[in-house]
Amino acid sequence: MDIVKQVKIFADGADLNAILALYKNPLIKGFTTNPTLMRKAGIEDYEAFARQLVKAIPDRPISFEVFADDFPTMETQANRINTWAPNVYVKIPVTNTKGESAASLIRKLSYAGVKLNITAILTLDQVKEVVDATSLDTQSVISVFAGRIADTGVDPVPLMMEALKICQSRPKAELLWASPREVLNIYQADQLGCHIITVTPDLIKKLSLKGKDLKQYSLETVAMFYNDAAQAGFSL
């Protein structure tokens, strides 16, 4: 049974052992990480970790993010990251912490041939701005944080549909559904024609549930509750 028809699943994380295990899974087409995930994983040497990762995974896209807040330093970091391996994408946030647009930097890097993953996008205006800034000749990823949009009570599907239309003006731009909250999001992204979705290891495990008989799943759930209560020694 095919899990998905067209969307590419990228594993999102910074645990080296988990990443290497997922690399053996042909369903996983690429990898993304960010400074927050790396901090949680206890990474202390950013470049050493990244170089270890690209040495182990030479044939699938891997995204590493700049972490400066001023654009000249972001540019320096981006150019350095770009030298690590041909399969590396440089993640650039859509703005800095002051809310200043990164569009000029995105344009400069993209037209210089640097493959970018533009991240932390949540509005269609941001999608339009960054897509317009990318080169027709350079691969880019437009990461829209659909999960965070959903967290605000807004259905992200219509926005992602519009974002996909905007990306069509750049044949080498791929729309990425970022921060999924449930396995259903993977199927939604696939049905929309989204190019990529980032998925955490816990959600990847749940992909094996596709097509599972719901009556059987109900029975297994009841058994789980019963066994946990028995093992806890509960009594009334």
C-alpha positions in Angstrom: 0.0 0.0 0.0 1.4 3.4 -1.0 1.5 5.7 2.1 1.5 8.9 -0.1 1.3 9.5 -3.8 3.3 12.7 -4.4 4.3 14.6 -1.3 7.9 14.1 -0.2 8.4 13.3 3.5 11.3 15.0 5.2 12.3 14.0 8.7 12.5 16.9 11.1 14.9 16.6 14.1 18.4 16.8 15.4 19.0 13.4 17.1 21.8 11.9 15.2 21.0 8.3 15.9 17.3 8.8 15.0 18.3 10.6 11.8 20.6 7.8 10.7 17.9 5.2 11.4 15.4 7.2 9.3 18.0 7.4 6.5 17.5 3.7 6.0 13.8 4.3 5.4 13.2 4.8 1.6 10.0 6.8 2.5 12.2 9.6 3.9 13.3 11.8 1.1 15.2 14.5 3.0 16.0 16.0 6.4 15.5 19.3 8.2 16.7 20.7 11.5 16.8 24.1 13.2 18.7 25.7 16.2 15.8 24.9 18.6 15.8 21.2 17.7 19.6 21.2 17.9 19.6 22.8 21.3 17.0 20.3 22.6 19.2 17.5 21.3 22.2 18.9 23.3 24.2 19.9 20.2 27.1 22.1 21.3 29.2 22.4 18.1 26.8 23.4 15.3 29.3 22.9 12.4 30.7 19.7 13.7 27.3 18.2 14.0 26.3 19.4 10.5 29.4 18.0 8.9 28.9 14.7 10.6 25.4 14.6 9.2 26.2 15.5 5.6 29.1 12.9 5.6 26.6 10.2 6.6 23.9 11.4 4.3 25.4 12.6 1.0 22.4 11.9 -1.3 19.3 13.5 0.2 18.5 17.2 0.9 19.4 18.5 4.4 18.6 22.0 5.7 20.6 23.9 8.2 19.6 27.3 9.4 21.5 30.5 9.9 21.2 31.9 13.4 22.3 35.5 13.2 19.8 38.4 13.5 21.4 40.9 11.2 21.5 40.3 7.5 25.2 40.8 6.8 26.1 38.1 9.4 23.2 35.9 8.0 24.8 36.2 4.6 28.2 35.2 5.9 26.7 32.2 7.7 24.7 31.2 4.7 27.7 31.2 2.4 29.6 29.1 4.9 26.8 26.6 5.3 26.5 26.4 1.6 30.1 25.0 1.3 29.4 22.0 3.6 27.9 19.7 0.8 26.1 19.9 -2.5 22.9 18.5 -0.9 22.7 21.3 1.7 19.9 23.8 1.7 20.4 27.0 3.8 17.5 28.0 5.9 16.8 31.7 6.1 14.0 33.0 8.3 11.4 35.2 6.5 12.3 38.1 8.8 14.7 38.8 11.6 13.5 39.3 15.2 12.8 43.0 14.5 10.3 42.0 11.8 12.5 43.3 9.0 12.1 41.3 5.7 14.8 39.0 4.6 13.7 39.3 0.9 16.8 41.3 -0.2 19.1 38.7 1.3 17.0 35.9 -0.1 17.3 37.5 -3.6 21.0 38.0 -3.3 21.7 34.4 -2.2 19.3 32.8 -4.6 20.6 34.6 -7.6 24.1 33.6 -6.5 23.0 30.0 -6.8 22.6 29.2 -3.1 19.8 26.6 -2.5 17.5 28.1 0.2 14.8 26.9 2.5 12.9 30.0 3.5 11.4 29.3 6.9 8.9 30.6 9.5 6.4 31.8 6.8 2.8 32.1 8.0 1.0 34.5 5.6 0.3 34.6 1.9 1.9 38.1 1.7 5.1 36.5 3.0 4.8 33.7 0.5 4.5 36.2 -2.4 7.4 38.2 -1.2 9.9 35.4 -0.8 8.8 33.6 -4.0 9.3 36.8 -6.0 12.8 37.1 -4.4 13.9 33.6 -5.6 15.7 33.0 -8.8 14.1 31.0 -11.6 17.4 29.0 -11.9 18.0 28.0 -8.3 16.2 25.4 -6.2 14.3 26.8 -3.2 11.9 25.5 -0.6 9.1 27.7 0.7 8.3 26.5 4.3 4.8 27.6 5.4 4.2 26.7 9.0 0.7 25.2 8.5 0.7 23.6 11.9 1.2 27.0 13.7 -1.5 28.5 11.5 -3.9 25.7 12.7 -2.9 26.5 16.3 -4.6 29.9 15.9 -7.9 28.3 14.9 -7.4 28.9 11.2 -7.8 26.1 8.7 -4.4 26.1 6.9 -5.6 24.1 3.8 -7.0 27.1 1.8 -3.9 29.1 2.5 -1.7 26.2 1.4 -3.7 25.9 -1.8 -3.1 29.5 -2.6 0.6 29.2 -1.6 0.9 26.4 -4.1 -0.5 28.6 -6.8 2.0 31.3 -6.0 4.9 28.9 -6.1 4.0 27.9 -9.7 5.7 31.1 -10.9 9.0 29.5 -9.9 9.4 26.0 -11.4 12.3 25.2 -9.0 10.5 26.3 -5.9 8.9 23.7 -3.7 6.2 24.3 -1.1 6.8 22.7 2.2 4.0 22.0 4.8 5.9 22.7 8.1 5.0 21.8 11.7 2.3 19.2 11.1 0.3 18.4 14.3 -1.1 15.0 13.3 -0.7 12.3 10.7 -3.8 13.6 8.8 -1.7 16.6 7.8 0.5 14.3 5.7 -2.5 13.1 3.7 -3.8 16.6 3.4 -0.5 17.9 2.1 -0.4 14.9 -0.4 -4.0 15.6 -1.6 -3.2 19.3 -2.1 -0.1 18.5 -4.2 2.2 20.0 -1.7 5.8 19.1 -2.6 7.2 18.4 0.8 6.1 17.9 4.4 8.4 17.8 7.4 7.5 15.1 9.9 8.8 14.3 13.4 9.8 10.7 14.2 6.7 10.1 16.4 4.4 10.9 13.5 6.4 8.9 11.1 5.8 5.8 13.3 2.1 6.4 13.0 2.2 6.1 9.2 2.0 2.3 9.7 -1.6 2.8 10.8 -2.9 3.7 7.3 -5.8 1.5 6.4 -6.1 -0.1 9.8 -9.5 -1.6 10.7 -11.1 0.9 13.1 -13.1 -1.8 14.9 -9.8 -3.7 15.6 -8.2 -0.4 16.6 -11.0 0.2 19.1 -10.5 -3.2 20.6 -6.8 -2.6 21.0 -7.5 0.8 22.7 -9.9 -0.9 25.2 -7.2 -3.5 25.9 -4.6 -0.8 26.4 -6.8 0.9 29.1 -7.5 -2.5 30.8 -3.9 -3.6 30.8 -2.6 -0.2 32.1 -5.2 -0.2 34.9 -4.2 -3.8 35.9 -0.5 -3.1 35.8 -1.1 0.0 38.0 -2.9 -2.1 40.5 -5.9 0.1 40.6 -8.9 -1.0 42.8 -12.2 0.5 43.9 
